[in-house]
Amino acid sequence: MKNMPRFRELLKKGLKLLKPGGKLIYSTCTFTLEENEQLVKEVCDEVGGVELAEQTPFIGDPGFEDLVEA
């Protein structure tokens, strides 16, 4: 989770660069909830004016909480 501050800043900057109606795809190489779903929700709430698209198809379960090692 050492990369979380970097992920947060990248996501915030990407959202600020979007044109109205633009789309941003956020993808990581981790399964943790904290670095994926939770981070996206927090940043979107913080930035505001963002509409999350439904994940279709949704494959697998939501991320793993507090995953330290796989």
C-alpha positions in Angstrom: 0.0 0.0 0.0 3.0 2.2 -0.2 1.9 3.4 -3.6 -1.5 4.6 -2.4 -0.5 8.3 -2.2 0.8 8.1 -5.7 -2.3 6.4 -7.0 -4.5 9.1 -5.3 -2.6 12.0 -6.9 -2.6 10.4 -10.3 -6.3 9.8 -10.1 -7.0 13.3 -8.9 -4.9 14.9 -11.6 -6.5 12.7 -14.3 -10.0 13.7 -13.2 -9.1 17.4 -13.2 -7.8 17.0 -16.8 -11.0 15.5 -18.1 -13.2 17.5 -20.4 -16.9 17.6 -19.6 -18.4 14.2 -20.5 -14.9 12.7 -20.7 -14.0 9.2 -19.4 -11.2 8.0 -17.2 -10.2 4.4 -16.7 -8.4 3.6 -13.5 -6.7 0.3 -13.3 -4.1 -1.2 -11.0 -2.2 -4.5 -10.7 -3.5 -5.1 -7.1 -6.6 -6.7 -5.7 -6.9 -4.6 -2.5 -10.1 -2.7 -1.9 -8.1 0.2 -0.4 -6.1 0.8 -3.7 -9.1 0.2 -6.0 -12.8 0.6 -5.2 -12.3 2.5 -1.9 -9.7 4.9 -3.4 -11.8 5.6 -6.4 -14.9 6.4 -4.3 -12.9 8.7 -1.9 -11.2 10.6 -4.7 -14.5 11.0 -6.7 -16.2 12.3 -3.5 -13.4 14.7 -2.9 -13.2 16.0 -6.4 -16.9 16.1 -7.0 -18.9 16.2 -10.2 -17.9 12.7 -11.1 -20.3 9.9 -12.2 -19.0 6.4 -11.7 -20.0 4.0 -14.5 -21.3 0.6 -13.7 -18.7 -2.2 -14.0 -20.1 -4.4 -16.7 -19.3 -7.2 -16.7 -18.2 -7.4 -13.1 -15.7 -10.2 -12.8 -14.9 -11.7 -9.4 -15.6 -10.3 -5.9 -14.9 -6.8 -4.6 -11.2 -6.3 -3.6 -9.6 -7.8 -0.6 -9.3 -5.7 2.5 -5.9 -5.4 4.2 -4.2 -7.8 1.7 -0.5 -7.8 2.6 0.8 -10.7 0.6 -0.6 -12.9 -2.2 
